[in-house]
Amino acid sequence: MVEKESQPRPWHLYVDGSSIKDGSGASLIIESPTGARYEHALKFMFKASNNEGEYEALVAGLELCYTAVVDHVQAFSDSQLVVSQLNGAYELKDKVMAAYV
């Protein structure tokens, strides 16, 4: 009988970007397989749309996971545009969005 190699349990990365007239930012939560949660808020010193904020949060979260030597991350976003672009379901028409991908 051959045993299946077990997949490492993923860390979860939850991202959310926001943009209002007075500024933009994002939040991210990183959750370990054991349930430890790390929450971060980002305030951007530049104008960003909601979707750009989502991408910025994703990049920041992935960089934090990389620094912590996390090797398996599953990311979640409430932006249909960002998720669909990353999954290849939406065409990349905007140069800014294409640069994030």
C-alpha positions as CSV (number, residue, x, y, z in Angstrom):
1,M,0.0,0.0,0.0
2,V,1.4,3.4,-1.0
3,E,0.8,6.2,1.4
4,K,-0.3,9.6,0.0
5,E,2.0,12.4,0.8
6,S,0.0,14.8,2.9
7,Q,-0.2,18.4,1.6
8,P,0.9,21.0,4.1
9,R,-2.1,22.9,5.6
10,P,-2.2,26.3,4.1
11,W,-1.9,29.6,5.9
12,H,-4.9,31.9,5.0
13,L,-4.4,35.5,3.8
14,Y,-7.5,37.7,3.7
15,V,-7.1,41.1,2.0
16,D,-9.4,44.1,1.6
17,G,-8.6,47.4,-0.1
18,S,-10.4,50.7,0.3
19,S,-10.4,54.1,-1.3
20,I,-12.2,57.3,-0.3
21,K,-11.9,60.9,-1.1
22,D,-9.4,61.5,1.7
23,G,-7.1,58.6,1.1
24,S,-6.7,54.9,0.5
25,G,-5.5,51.9,2.4
26,A,-6.0,48.2,3.0
27,S,-6.2,45.6,5.7
28,L,-5.0,42.1,5.8
29,I,-5.3,39.2,8.1
30,I,-2.9,36.3,8.1
31,E,-4.1,33.1,9.8
32,S,-1.8,30.2,10.6
33,P,-3.0,26.6,10.3
34,T,-3.2,26.5,14.1
35,G,-5.5,29.5,14.2
36,A,-3.1,32.2,15.2
37,R,-4.2,35.5,13.6
38,Y,-2.0,38.5,12.6
39,E,-3.9,41.6,11.6
40,H,-2.4,44.6,9.7
41,A,-3.7,47.9,8.5
42,L,-2.1,49.8,5.7
43,K,-2.4,53.5,4.9
44,F,-1.1,54.4,1.5
45,M,0.8,57.6,0.9
46,F,-0.5,57.6,-2.7
47,K,-3.9,57.5,-4.4
48,A,-5.2,54.0,-5.1
49,S,-8.5,52.6,-6.3
50,N,-10.2,49.9,-4.3
51,N,-8.8,47.2,-6.6
52,E,-5.3,48.7,-6.4
53,G,-5.7,48.6,-2.6
54,E,-6.6,44.9,-2.9
55,Y,-3.5,44.2,-4.9
56,E,-1.3,46.2,-2.6
57,A,-2.7,44.3,0.4
58,L,-2.1,41.0,-1.4
59,V,1.5,41.9,-2.2
60,A,2.2,43.1,1.4
61,G,0.6,39.9,2.8
62,L,2.6,37.6,0.5
63,E,5.8,39.5,1.4
64,L,5.0,39.0,5.1
65,C,4.4,35.3,4.6
66,Y,7.6,35.0,2.6
67,T,9.5,36.7,5.4
68,A,8.0,34.3,7.9
69,V,9.0,31.4,5.7
70,V,5.5,30.3,5.0
71,D,5.5,27.9,2.1
72,H,1.8,27.4,1.5
73,V,-0.6,30.3,1.4
74,Q,-4.2,30.5,0.3
75,A,-5.4,34.1,-0.4
76,F,-8.9,35.5,-0.2
77,S,-10.3,38.7,-1.6
78,D,-13.7,40.2,-2.0
79,S,-12.8,41.9,-5.2
80,Q,-14.3,40.0,-8.2
81,L,-12.0,41.8,-10.5
82,V,-8.8,41.0,-8.7
83,V,-9.7,37.3,-8.2
84,S,-10.9,36.9,-11.8
85,Q,-7.7,38.5,-13.1
86,L,-5.5,36.3,-11.0
87,N,-7.4,33.2,-12.0
88,G,-7.2,34.2,-15.7
89,A,-10.9,34.5,-16.1
90,Y,-10.8,38.2,-16.9
91,E,-8.6,39.8,-19.6
92,L,-6.0,42.3,-18.4
93,K,-6.9,45.5,-20.2
94,D,-5.6,48.1,-17.8
95,K,-1.8,48.5,-17.6
96,V,-1.9,49.2,-13.8
97,M,-3.8,46.0,-13.1
98,A,-1.6,44.0,-15.5
99,A,1.5,45.2,-13.6
100,Y,0.1,43.8,-10.3
101,V,-0.6,40.5,-11.9
